Amino acid sequence: MCGLAIAACDPVAVDPEPRAAEHDGATTPAAAAPRLQQAPVIGGELVVREIQWPSASEVDAELRDRLPRDALDRVDAAPLPVLIPPDPLDDIVVVTGEHWYSFRGDRDGITIVVQGSGLARVFPGMRGATGEQLVRGRPAFVSVNEGIRHAAWIEHGVAYSVEIECADQQAPQCADSAAITQLAEQLELVGGVALTEAAR
């Protein structure tokens, strides 16, 4: 039985005529179950999203100026529009890949992570799910997993997500979903490779 919606399941091939077993020269029905042959499970096709780059006029120059030099260098090399929180954070780290970026910062026992991905998996015959809440005016998924608050949505053609993790689970920022949605609303654009090239 195929219970995973994300995988395509092929029919199971069964030998229609099980062979008889021989015992002391006599032929008796086979006791063993027919042999099953399971076809491989096929996953969704990985595709690159079409990015809609915002205008350079939307970049928050003041917020850019507050970033550490190494973090700003990574922002300017990011393959996507980079959104980050506006409030000052400590221990900022920005990491980028061919189709993604990740921003991380801490403040008073709270860790904030913002990620963007330019990849998607497409499954033939399946429609994408739509979040039931609104974040930044867009359908979003807002959830909590082991005390970590999470919000995810699509903007500029990019799959963004933001997470808040609190050292103290009773902290207001992790008590309910209000803080995570407010943080998502406050994210500001600070750059990306296409904006860097446009400014040259």
C-alpha positions in Angstrom: 0.0 0.0 0.0 1.3 3.4 -0.9 0.8 5.8 2.0 3.1 8.7 1.0 1.6 11.4 -1.2 5.0 12.6 -2.3 6.0 9.4 -4.0 4.6 7.7 -7.1 3.8 4.1 -6.6 3.9 1.5 -9.4 1.8 -1.6 -9.4 3.3 -4.7 -7.8 4.1 -7.4 -10.3 3.1 -10.9 -9.2 4.0 -14.2 -10.8 0.5 -15.4 -12.0 1.4 -19.1 -12.1 3.4 -20.2 -9.0 5.5 -23.3 -9.7 4.7 -26.5 -7.9 7.1 -27.9 -5.4 8.5 -31.4 -5.8 8.7 -33.8 -2.9 9.7 -37.4 -3.2 8.7 -37.4 -6.8 5.2 -36.2 -6.1 3.9 -32.8 -7.1 2.1 -30.7 -4.5 0.9 -27.0 -4.4 3.6 -24.5 -3.6 3.5 -23.6 0.1 5.5 -20.4 -0.3 3.8 -17.1 -1.2 4.3 -15.8 -4.8 7.4 -13.7 -5.3 6.8 -10.0 -5.3 8.7 -7.5 -7.4 8.4 -3.9 -6.3 9.2 -1.2 -8.8 11.3 1.7 -7.6 9.6 4.7 -6.0 9.8 7.8 -8.1 10.3 11.2 -6.5 9.3 14.7 -7.7 11.4 16.6 -10.3 13.7 19.2 -8.8 13.2 22.5 -10.6 14.7 25.9 -10.3 12.3 28.6 -9.4 11.9 31.8 -11.5 13.1 34.7 -9.3 11.3 38.0 -9.6 14.0 40.4 -8.4 12.7 43.5 -6.6 13.9 47.0 -7.4 17.2 48.2 -5.8 15.2 51.1 -4.4 13.6 48.6 -1.9 16.9 47.8 -0.3 17.2 48.9 3.3 20.6 50.8 3.1 20.7 51.5 6.8 20.2 47.9 7.7 22.9 46.9 5.2 25.4 49.2 6.9 24.8 47.5 10.3 25.8 44.1 8.9 29.4 42.7 9.6 31.6 42.9 6.6 31.8 39.2 6.0 28.0 38.8 6.3 27.5 41.6 3.8 29.9 40.0 1.3 27.8 36.8 1.5 24.5 38.8 1.1 25.9 40.5 -2.0 26.8 37.1 -3.5 23.4 35.4 -2.6 21.5 34.0 -5.6 18.2 35.3 -4.2 16.7 38.5 -2.7 17.9 38.4 0.9 15.4 39.2 3.6 16.7 39.6 7.2 15.3 40.9 10.6 15.6 44.7 11.1 16.5 44.5 14.9 20.2 44.3 15.9 21.4 40.7 16.5 24.6 39.2 17.7 26.8 36.5 16.2 25.3 37.0 12.7 26.2 34.3 10.1 25.2 34.3 6.5 25.7 31.2 4.3 24.9 30.9 0.6 24.7 28.1 -1.9 23.9 27.8 -5.6 20.2 28.3 -5.1 19.8 29.3 -1.4 20.8 31.5 1.5 20.6 31.2 5.3 20.8 34.0 7.8 21.3 33.3 11.6 21.5 35.6 14.5 21.1 35.6 18.3 19.7 38.0 20.9 19.0 37.5 24.6 18.7 33.8 24.5 16.7 33.8 21.2 18.0 32.4 17.9 16.4 33.7 14.7 17.0 31.9 11.3 15.8 33.2 7.9 16.2 31.0 4.8 15.4 31.3 1.2 15.4 28.6 -1.5 15.2 28.9 -5.2 14.4 25.2 -5.7 11.1 23.3 -5.7 10.0 19.7 -6.3 7.2 19.2 -8.8 5.1 16.0 -8.6 3.1 15.3 -11.8 -0.6 15.3 -11.1 -0.3 17.0 -7.7 -1.2 20.6 -6.9 0.9 22.5 -4.4 -0.6 23.0 -0.9 -1.6 26.5 0.1 -1.1 27.9 3.6 -4.2 28.9 5.5 -2.6 32.0 7.1 -1.4 35.3 5.7 2.2 36.5 6.1 3.4 39.6 4.2 0.1 39.4 2.3 0.7 35.9 1.0 -0.6 32.5 2.0 1.7 31.0 4.6 2.2 28.0 6.8 2.7 28.9 10.5 3.6 26.1 12.9 5.5 25.0 16.0 7.8 22.0 16.3 9.4 21.1 19.6 9.1 24.7 20.8 10.5 26.2 17.6 8.2 28.7 15.9 8.2 28.5 12.1 6.6 30.4 9.2 7.0 29.7 5.5 5.7 31.5 2.4 6.5 32.3 -1.3 7.7 35.9 -2.2 9.7 37.1 -5.2 9.3 33.5 -6.5 11.4 32.4 -3.6 10.4 29.9 -0.8 11.2 31.8 2.4 11.0 30.6 6.0 11.8 32.1 9.3 12.2 30.4 12.7 12.4 31.5 16.3 14.0 29.3 18.9 14.0 30.3 22.6 16.3 29.1 25.3 13.4 29.7 27.7 10.3 28.1 26.2 8.2 30.4 28.3 9.6 33.5 26.6 6.9 35.7 24.9 8.6 35.2 21.5 7.9 31.4 21.7 4.7 31.4 23.7 2.4 31.7 20.6 2.5 32.4 16.9 2.1 36.1 17.2 5.9 36.8 17.4 6.8 34.7 14.4 4.2 36.3 12.2 5.3 39.7 13.4 8.9 39.0 12.7 8.1 37.7 9.2 6.2 41.0 8.5 9.2 43.0 9.6 11.8 41.4 7.4 13.7 43.8 5.2 15.5 43.4 1.9 19.3 43.9 2.1 20.6 42.6 -1.2 21.3 39.7 -3.5 23.6 39.1 -6.4 21.4 40.7 -9.1 21.0 43.8 -7.0 24.7 44.0 -6.4 25.4 43.8 -10.1 22.7 46.4 -10.9 24.4 48.8 -8.5 27.8 48.6 -10.3 
